[in-house]
Amino acid sequence: MQRNTIFLTLIIPGPDYPGKNLSVYMQPLVDDLNHSWHHPTLTYDRASKTNFFMKVWYQYSMHDMPGYALFCGHCTAGKWPCPVCRQLLEFLWLKAGKKYSAFDTHRPFLKRDHPFRQDKKNFKKGKVVLEERQIPTFDGATVKAELGALVRTESGVPVFHGYGKEHNWTHEAGITKLEYYDKLALPHNIDVMHTEKNVAESLFNTILNIPEKTKDNVKARVDVKELCDRPRQHMQPPEGRQKGWWKPHSPFVLDKDQKKESFRWLKNVVMFPDGYCSNISKGVNIEKGKVTGMKSHDYHIWIERLMPVMLRGYLPEHIWRVLAELSHFFRTVCAK
């Protein structure tokens, strides 16, 4: 926190955070950006040793999903949480899980001759997708046009008519009042580090079957029976020594022996250069089958460097190849 490296930070803790009123906090910044655009500042260029008039331009913002909803004004929960596709991608409500899911919503965006379109086995049972969709643009002009077409309510809650039924706009963000906002190619972005951390954490907890954190829980199995043709993953009724309903083993989950061997590998074998990442082995508890203390950067290292090696030979080859390709994707996106 030295004086020459400190930067402006706004911390909004607790249940009294401003929510949609974040634009009130942002208004001084918007005023400064407008002023610096219309009134350039005389600036010295050390490289050319000349003076020039500098204008300040808002290029883009980066957020995690909850921050995106507050800053941009488009809710990232409910039926249309995708900030790119918006109303073109309606999520599916899971009856047992009591939440929205993106399962089998991507096929309309695939090429017309893609084999996934005719697949009745591995997606929704018996469903063939012929509909074609194009991923829409989300530039500044599109945002302003969509906001301009909305009709405000008299009560103010919600702000616009049709919220949750026709659109997911919660409010008009203050940053959209910039004069040149409609010229921006991509005004709001999702931070790749948050996305990678969420994906890696879900994979880690599910593959290693971490209690209370795995996505492969009883509610998920009930929804699988409702949606998919995967009888091996359905909850099984009591029989023989099983006195209650039981959950069959999934091919993408390590068994007890494989899990212990993986934890021993993480604790005793894996080592990185000093400063590359935190010491993951300190958080490994082989007896309880848990790994504690992993931060965003640790998940970043795990999914890009450790996951393909750690799971090779344990999971079926077709599952491992998908995970290895996902690891390569994040490694490519995050590369310098």
KOLGUNU-69676 format. One record per residue (C-alpha): residue number from 1; chain; x, y, z. Coordinates in steps of 0.5 Angstrom, whole numbers, always signed. Layout:
BEGIN
[gulo NUM A [X Y Z]]
...
% end
This chain:
BEGIN
[gulo 1 A [+0 +0 +0]]
[gulo 2 A [+5 +5 -2]]
[gulo 3 A [+3 +12 -4]]
[gulo 4 A [+6 +11 -11]]
[gulo 5 A [+2 +4 -12]]
[gulo 6 A [-4 +5 -8]]
[gulo 7 A [-11 +6 -13]]
[gulo 8 A [-18 +8 -11]]
[gulo 9 A [-22 +2 -8]]
[gulo 10 A [-29 +2 -6]]
[gulo 11 A [-31 -3 -1]]
[gulo 12 A [-39 -4 +0]]
[gulo 13 A [-40 -9 +6]]
[gulo 14 A [-45 -12 +9]]
[gulo 15 A [-53 -13 +8]]
[gulo 16 A [-53 -5 +7]]
[gulo 17 A [-50 -5 +0]]
[gulo 18 A [-53 +0 -5]]
[gulo 19 A [-55 -5 -10]]
[gulo 20 A [-58 -1 -16]]
[gulo 21 A [-56 +5 -12]]
[gulo 22 A [-49 +4 -14]]
[gulo 23 A [-50 +9 -20]]
[gulo 24 A [-50 +14 -14]]
[gulo 25 A [-43 +12 -12]]
[gulo 26 A [-41 +12 -19]]
[gulo 27 A [-44 +19 -21]]
[gulo 28 A [-37 +23 -19]]
[gulo 29 A [-33 +18 -24]]
[gulo 30 A [-38 +19 -29]]
[gulo 31 A [-38 +27 -29]]
[gulo 32 A [-30 +27 -29]]
[gulo 33 A [-30 +22 -35]]
[gulo 34 A [-35 +27 -38]]
[gulo 35 A [-31 +33 -36]]
[gulo 36 A [-24 +30 -38]]
[gulo 37 A [-27 +28 -45]]
[gulo 38 A [-29 +35 -47]]
[gulo 39 A [-24 +39 -43]]
[gulo 40 A [-17 +36 -45]]
[gulo 41 A [-11 +36 -40]]
[gulo 42 A [-4 +39 -42]]
[gulo 43 A [+0 +33 -41]]
[gulo 44 A [+8 +32 -42]]
[gulo 45 A [+10 +26 -46]]
[gulo 46 A [+17 +24 -43]]
[gulo 47 A [+19 +19 -49]]
[gulo 48 A [+18 +25 -55]]
[gulo 49 A [+19 +30 -50]]
[gulo 50 A [+13 +34 -52]]
[gulo 51 A [+7 +37 -49]]
[gulo 52 A [+0 +34 -52]]
[gulo 53 A [-7 +35 -50]]
[gulo 54 A [-10 +28 -47]]
[gulo 55 A [-17 +26 -47]]
[gulo 56 A [-19 +21 -42]]
[gulo 57 A [-24 +15 -45]]
[gulo 58 A [-28 +10 -42]]
[gulo 59 A [-26 +3 -45]]
[gulo 60 A [-29 -2 -41]]
[gulo 61 A [-30 -5 -34]]
[gulo 62 A [-29 -12 -31]]
[gulo 63 A [-33 -16 -26]]
[gulo 64 A [-35 -22 -23]]
[gulo 65 A [-42 -24 -24]]
[gulo 66 A [-45 -21 -18]]
[gulo 67 A [-41 -14 -19]]
[gulo 68 A [-43 -14 -27]]
[gulo 69 A [-51 -14 -25]]
[gulo 70 A [-50 -8 -20]]
[gulo 71 A [-45 -4 -25]]
[gulo 72 A [-49 -6 -32]]
[gulo 73 A [-56 -6 -29]]
[gulo 74 A [-57 -13 -32]]
[gulo 75 A [-59 -18 -27]]
[gulo 76 A [-55 -25 -27]]
[gulo 77 A [-60 -29 -24]]
[gulo 78 A [-66 -32 -26]]
[gulo 79 A [-68 -34 -33]]
[gulo 80 A [-64 -30 -37]]
[gulo 81 A [-57 -30 -33]]
[gulo 82 A [-52 -30 -39]]
[gulo 83 A [-50 -23 -40]]
[gulo 84 A [-48 -24 -47]]
[gulo 85 A [-54 -28 -50]]
[gulo 86 A [-59 -25 -45]]
[gulo 87 A [-67 -27 -48]]
[gulo 88 A [-64 -32 -53]]
[gulo 89 A [-62 -36 -48]]
[gulo 90 A [-67 -38 -43]]
[gulo 91 A [-64 -43 -37]]
[gulo 92 A [-68 -49 -35]]
[gulo 93 A [-71 -49 -28]]
[gulo 94 A [-69 -56 -24]]
[gulo 95 A [-75 -58 -20]]
[gulo 96 A [-71 -62 -15]]
[gulo 97 A [-65 -57 -15]]
[gulo 98 A [-70 -51 -14]]
[gulo 99 A [-65 -47 -19]]
[gulo 100 A [-64 -45 -26]]
[gulo 101 A [-59 -49 -30]]
[gulo 102 A [-56 -48 -37]]
[gulo 103 A [-56 -56 -38]]
[gulo 104 A [-58 -57 -46]]
[gulo 105 A [-59 -50 -48]]
[gulo 106 A [-53 -49 -52]]
[gulo 107 A [-55 -54 -58]]
[gulo 108 A [-58 -48 -62]]
[gulo 109 A [-52 -44 -63]]
[gulo 110 A [-48 -50 -66]]
[gulo 111 A [-47 -51 -73]]
[gulo 112 A [-53 -54 -77]]
[gulo 113 A [-49 -60 -78]]
[gulo 114 A [-46 -61 -71]]
[gulo 115 A [-47 -68 -69]]
[gulo 116 A [-50 -66 -62]]
[gulo 117 A [-56 -63 -65]]
[gulo 118 A [-58 -70 -67]]
[gulo 119 A [-56 -73 -60]]
[gulo 120 A [-62 -76 -56]]
[gulo 121 A [-58 -80 -51]]
[gulo 122 A [-53 -75 -48]]
[gulo 123 A [-57 -69 -47]]
[gulo 124 A [-65 -69 -46]]
[gulo 125 A [-67 -75 -47]]
[gulo 126 A [-71 -76 -54]]
[gulo 127 A [-69 -69 -56]]
[gulo 128 A [-67 -67 -63]]
[gulo 129 A [-65 -59 -64]]
[gulo 130 A [-66 -56 -71]]
[gulo 131 A [-67 -49 -68]]
[gulo 132 A [-61 -44 -70]]
[gulo 133 A [-59 -38 -67]]
[gulo 134 A [-54 -33 -67]]
[gulo 135 A [-50 -30 -61]]
[gulo 136 A [-52 -23 -61]]
[gulo 137 A [-48 -17 -60]]
[gulo 138 A [-47 -13 -54]]
[gulo 139 A [-44 -7 -55]]
[gulo 140 A [-46 +0 -53]]
[gulo 141 A [-51 +2 -58]]
[gulo 142 A [-55 -5 -57]]
[gulo 143 A [-55 -3 -49]]
[gulo 144 A [-57 +4 -50]]
[gulo 145 A [-62 +2 -55]]
[gulo 146 A [-65 -4 -51]]
[gulo 147 A [-65 +1 -45]]
[gulo 148 A [-69 +6 -49]]
[gulo 149 A [-74 +2 -51]]
[gulo 150 A [-76 +0 -44]]
[gulo 151 A [-82 +3 -40]]
[gulo 152 A [-81 +5 -33]]
[gulo 153 A [-86 +3 -28]]
[gulo 154 A [-90 +9 -24]]
[gulo 155 A [-88 +5 -17]]
[gulo 156 A [-81 +5 -19]]
[gulo 157 A [-81 -3 -16]]
[gulo 158 A [-79 -6 -21]]
[gulo 159 A [-76 +0 -25]]
[gulo 160 A [-78 -3 -32]]
[gulo 161 A [-85 -6 -34]]
[gulo 162 A [-84 -13 -36]]
[gulo 163 A [-78 -15 -31]]
[gulo 164 A [-77 -22 -30]]
[gulo 165 A [-82 -24 -36]]
[gulo 166 A [-79 -20 -42]]
[gulo 167 A [-72 -18 -40]]
[gulo 168 A [-67 -18 -34]]
[gulo 169 A [-66 -10 -34]]
[gulo 170 A [-66 -8 -27]]
[gulo 171 A [-64 -1 -27]]
[gulo 172 A [-60 +4 -32]]
[gulo 173 A [-53 +4 -30]]
[gulo 174 A [-50 +11 -29]]
[gulo 175 A [-44 +10 -34]]
[gulo 176 A [-49 +9 -40]]
[gulo 177 A [-50 +17 -39]]
[gulo 178 A [-43 +18 -42]]
[gulo 179 A [-44 +22 -49]]
[gulo 180 A [-39 +16 -53]]
[gulo 181 A [-42 +10 -49]]
[gulo 182 A [-46 +8 -56]]
[gulo 183 A [-39 +8 -59]]
[gulo 184 A [-36 +3 -55]]
[gulo 185 A [-35 -4 -58]]
[gulo 186 A [-35 -8 -51]]
[gulo 187 A [-37 -4 -45]]
[gulo 188 A [-38 -9 -40]]
[gulo 189 A [-34 -16 -39]]
[gulo 190 A [-33 -22 -34]]
[gulo 191 A [-27 -23 -31]]
[gulo 192 A [-24 -29 -33]]
[gulo 193 A [-20 -31 -26]]
[gulo 194 A [-27 -31 -23]]
[gulo 195 A [-30 -35 -28]]
[gulo 196 A [-24 -40 -28]]
[gulo 197 A [-24 -40 -20]]
[gulo 198 A [-32 -42 -20]]
[gulo 199 A [-31 -48 -26]]
[gulo 200 A [-25 -51 -22]]
[gulo 201 A [-28 -51 -15]]
[gulo 202 A [-34 -54 -18]]
[gulo 203 A [-30 -59 -22]]
[gulo 204 A [-25 -60 -16]]
[gulo 205 A [-31 -62 -11]]
[gulo 206 A [-35 -66 -15]]
[gulo 207 A [-29 -70 -18]]
[gulo 208 A [-26 -71 -11]]
[gulo 209 A [-33 -72 -8]]
[gulo 210 A [-32 -67 -3]]
[gulo 211 A [-38 -67 +2]]
[gulo 212 A [-43 -62 +2]]
[gulo 213 A [-39 -58 -4]]
[gulo 214 A [-40 -63 -9]]
[gulo 215 A [-45 -62 -15]]
[gulo 216 A [-46 -69 -16]]
[gulo 217 A [-51 -69 -10]]
[gulo 218 A [-58 -73 -9]]
[gulo 219 A [-62 -67 -12]]
[gulo 220 A [-58 -67 -18]]
[gulo 221 A [-59 -75 -19]]
[gulo 222 A [-67 -74 -18]]
[gulo 223 A [-66 -68 -24]]
[gulo 224 A [-62 -73 -28]]
[gulo 225 A [-68 -78 -28]]
[gulo 226 A [-73 -73 -30]]
[gulo 227 A [-69 -70 -36]]
[gulo 228 A [-64 -75 -38]]
[gulo 229 A [-63 -82 -41]]
[gulo 230 A [-58 -84 -36]]
[gulo 231 A [-61 -90 -32]]
[gulo 232 A [-54 -92 -29]]
[gulo 233 A [-54 -85 -25]]
[gulo 234 A [-61 -85 -22]]
[gulo 235 A [-62 -86 -15]]
[gulo 236 A [-63 -93 -13]]
[gulo 237 A [-69 -96 -8]]
[gulo 238 A [-67 -100 -2]]
[gulo 239 A [-65 -107 -4]]
[gulo 240 A [-61 -113 +0]]
[gulo 241 A [-56 -110 +5]]
[gulo 242 A [-58 -103 +3]]
[gulo 243 A [-64 -100 +8]]
[gulo 244 A [-65 -94 +4]]
[gulo 245 A [-65 -90 -2]]
[gulo 246 A [-57 -90 -5]]
[gulo 247 A [-53 -86 -10]]
[gulo 248 A [-49 -91 -15]]
[gulo 249 A [-42 -89 -17]]
[gulo 250 A [-41 -84 -22]]
[gulo 251 A [-36 -85 -28]]
[gulo 252 A [-33 -78 -27]]
[gulo 253 A [-32 -79 -19]]
[gulo 254 A [-26 -82 -16]]
[gulo 255 A [-27 -88 -11]]
[gulo 256 A [-24 -88 -4]]
[gulo 257 A [-18 -91 -6]]
[gulo 258 A [-16 -87 -12]]
[gulo 259 A [-18 -80 -8]]
[gulo 260 A [-13 -82 -2]]
[gulo 261 A [-8 -83 -7]]
[gulo 262 A [-9 -77 -11]]
[gulo 263 A [-9 -73 -4]]
[gulo 264 A [-2 -77 -2]]
[gulo 265 A [+0 -74 -9]]
[gulo 266 A [-2 -67 -7]]
[gulo 267 A [+1 -67 +0]]
[gulo 268 A [+8 -71 -2]]
[gulo 269 A [+10 -70 -9]]
[gulo 270 A [+7 -64 -12]]
[gulo 271 A [+12 -58 -11]]
[gulo 272 A [+13 -51 -15]]
[gulo 273 A [+18 -46 -15]]
[gulo 274 A [+18 -41 -9]]
[gulo 275 A [+12 -36 -11]]
[gulo 276 A [+9 -39 -16]]
[gulo 277 A [+3 -41 -12]]
[gulo 278 A [+1 -42 -5]]
[gulo 279 A [+3 -49 -1]]
[gulo 280 A [-3 -53 -3]]
[gulo 281 A [+0 -59 +1]]
[gulo 282 A [-1 -56 +8]]
[gulo 283 A [-9 -56 +7]]
[gulo 284 A [-9 -63 +5]]
[gulo 285 A [-13 -67 +10]]
[gulo 286 A [-12 -75 +8]]
[gulo 287 A [-16 -78 +13]]
[gulo 288 A [-22 -73 +12]]
[gulo 289 A [-22 -73 +5]]
[gulo 290 A [-21 -65 +4]]
[gulo 291 A [-17 -59 +2]]
[gulo 292 A [-18 -53 +5]]
[gulo 293 A [-15 -46 +4]]
[gulo 294 A [-15 -46 -3]]
[gulo 295 A [-15 -39 -6]]
[gulo 296 A [-17 -37 -13]]
[gulo 297 A [-10 -37 -16]]
[gulo 298 A [-9 -44 -13]]
[gulo 299 A [-15 -46 -17]]
[gulo 300 A [-12 -43 -23]]
[gulo 301 A [-6 -47 -22]]
[gulo 302 A [-10 -54 -21]]
[gulo 303 A [-14 -53 -27]]
[gulo 304 A [-9 -51 -32]]
[gulo 305 A [-3 -55 -29]]
[gulo 306 A [-5 -61 -24]]
[gulo 307 A [-12 -63 -26]]
[gulo 308 A [-10 -67 -33]]
[gulo 309 A [-4 -70 -29]]
[gulo 310 A [-8 -72 -23]]
[gulo 311 A [-14 -75 -26]]
[gulo 312 A [-10 -79 -32]]
[gulo 313 A [-11 -86 -31]]
[gulo 314 A [-17 -86 -26]]
[gulo 315 A [-23 -83 -30]]
[gulo 316 A [-25 -86 -37]]
[gulo 317 A [-21 -84 -43]]
[gulo 318 A [-27 -80 -46]]
[gulo 319 A [-28 -76 -40]]
[gulo 320 A [-21 -75 -38]]
[gulo 321 A [-20 -72 -45]]
[gulo 322 A [-26 -67 -44]]
[gulo 323 A [-23 -65 -38]]
[gulo 324 A [-16 -64 -41]]
[gulo 325 A [-19 -60 -47]]
[gulo 326 A [-22 -55 -42]]
[gulo 327 A [-15 -55 -38]]
[gulo 328 A [-12 -53 -45]]
[gulo 329 A [-17 -48 -46]]
[gulo 330 A [-16 -44 -40]]
[gulo 331 A [-9 -44 -40]]
[gulo 332 A [-9 -41 -47]]
[gulo 333 A [-14 -36 -45]]
[gulo 334 A [-10 -34 -39]]
[gulo 335 A [-3 -34 -43]]
[gulo 336 A [+1 -28 -44]]
% end
